[in-house]
């Protein structure tokens, strides 16, 4: 994680230098506050990654003598293709559209269909082809 913490540290320094320069050039509060918050967020991620990198043993890509074969093996669980995120997104869009158009009946329909889609997405590994 040392490489990632260095990348975020460089971004933090960049935003730290750009935010006051942006204020001096434009005197815009909105952009300056956005750049300041971006600096704070990248600094937070830098601190988090650096803190955990110091407590864990180095990964193969963090060591100078690391080989590609050192990183071989199982990397984790990757879910198969699923249609459920599409249905969840469509029902969320229906809910938002119902609120925007002041059509509460459409919002209620979206909540009902969204709860079905969310349950399908949560329980897709308990039934069918990919059941555990």
N, C-alpha and C positions, 0 to 999 in steps of 0.2 A: 504494500500500500504506500510505500515511500514515493514511488513515481507519481501516483495520483495526488498525494499531498503536495508534491512539488509543483505539479501543474496548477492546482488550485491556489498555491501560494503566489505563483507568478501572476495569475489572474487577479488576486487580491491586491498585489502591488500596483498592477495596471489600473484598476478601478480607484485605488487610493490616490494615484497621480492624476487621473482624468477628471474626477469629480470636482476638485477645486479649479482646475483649468477650465472646465465647462462653465462653472459659475462666473469666473472672471471674464470669459468671452461673451456669454449670453445673458447673465443675470437672471436665469430662468430657475424658479424654485422647483418646478415639477421634475425637470430632467436632473437637476442636482440632487434632489432627494431620491430619485430612482437610482442614480449612480451610487449614492451613499449606501442605500439599502442593498444594492448589488454587492458592494464591497463588504458590507457586514455579513451577508449570506455566504460569500466565497470564503471569508475569513473563518466563519463558523464551520464550514465543511473542511477547510484546511486544518483547523484545530482538531476536529473529530477524527479525520483520517490519520493525522500525525500522532494523536494520542493512542489510537488503536494499533498503529504500525509499530509503536515502541513496545507494546505489550505482547505482540504475537511474533512467532518465529517467521523469518523472511520466506516469502514465496519464491519459487524458482525464478520468476522474472525480476525479483528484487535483489537477487544475489549476483555478484560479478562472475562467479564460476558456474552459474546455472545453465543447464542444457535444456534443449527443447524436450527431450525424453523425460526430464524430471517432472514436467507438467502433465504427463500422460495419465490416463485413467478416467474414471467416471467423474464428470464435472457437475452433475446434478440432475434434477428431474425437469424435463421440458415437456409441457403438456402438448397433446396432439391438437390438430385443427379443431376449432369449435365455432359454431354459429351463434352461441349465446351472447357474446359481447355485442354482436350486431343488433340483436333484438333488444338488449338492455339500452344501447345507445339510441335506438329508434323510439323506444318508449320514453326515454328521458327527453328527447326532442319533442315528442308529443306533449309531455307535461309542460315543458317550457313554452311551447307554442300556445297551449291552452291558457297559461297564465298571461302571456303577452297579448292575446286577443280577447282577454276577459271572458273566455269560454270555459267556465268551471266544470261543465259536464265533460269536456274533452280532457281536462286535467284529471278528473276522477277515472275516466276510462284509461288514461295513460298510467295512473298509479296501479290500477288493477292488473293491466297487462304487464307493467313493469315488475310487479311482485311475482308474477308467474315466470317472467324471464329471469329474474334474479335467482329464484329458487331453482330453476333449471340449470343455471350456470354454477350455482353452489353444489348441487347434487349430481353433476354430470359424471363424476367418477364413482358413484355408488350404484349405477345401473348401466346396462348396455355393454358395448364392446370394451370400454376402458374401465370396467368396474374393478375395484380392489378387493 
